[in-house]
Amino acid sequence: MRQSNNLSISIVIPVLNEEGYIGNVLKHLKETSNPNIIKEIICVDGGSSDKTMRVAADFGAVVIQSKKGRARQMNFGAKHVKGEILYFLHADTLTPKNFDTIIVDAIREGHESGCFRMQFDTKNPILRFFAYLSRINHTLCRGGDQSLFIRRELFDKTQGFNEDYLIYEDTEFITRLYQHTKFKVLSEAVVTSARKYREKGWVRIQFHFGMIHLKNYFGAGPKELFRYYSKHILNG
């Protein structure tokens, strides 16, 4: 890989009651990156009632608080970064080895935004199939579990995440990025937790996520998407 001098990455992780996951994620980040490239890791807490903030601080993250809502939390975190590259990561997702160098190399090749492929931490064949689709460079195959890297200037230019979206904020933003830049899907994969599928049932969750994608495609707004999510997934 080429040298990655002069470019640094700020990692932004929105958190809410993630004491059981965030410590392992932060430990893994340090094991798979170069401290000369990672400027900082910022955990943006949306009002946790557990020990999330204490655990994150113990593992060396900068912890800040914002109003609840992943889009709000990520935008708030972006206002505090010092690096030239923003990297948004879920609190239950593990990065591939040398992910930071891989991101910087992609930036140097002219890709201002992009993501990794995704794998679930399960051998479920259906979920493995849907994860396989993450290698396809199309908006229909994008989601926040794949993480997102973006040049800070582009993030500011595109005004970041739309805070009207209480769900689907990642996909909505990435869809806009496809219109502004040549979005890059990296060949390496992050590993994300299938905990929601284990808790609610993979058939049920996959069906309702598919319906949310379909509703968005046919023009449903953020309030309608959240109502559907609340009824069928959050409180279902």
Protein Blocks (a to p, Z undefined) as FASTA:
>chain_A
ZZfehiacddddddehillmmmmmmmmmmmmccfklmmbacdddehiablmlmmmmmnop
acddddedjklmmmmmmmmpcbfbdcdddfkbccdehklmmmmmmmmnopabdcdddddf
bfbfklmmmmmmmmpccfklgcfklopaddfklmmmnopaafkbmghklmmmmmmmmmmp
ccdddfbdcdddfklmmmnopklmmmmmmmmmmmmmnopafklmmmmmmmmmmmZZ
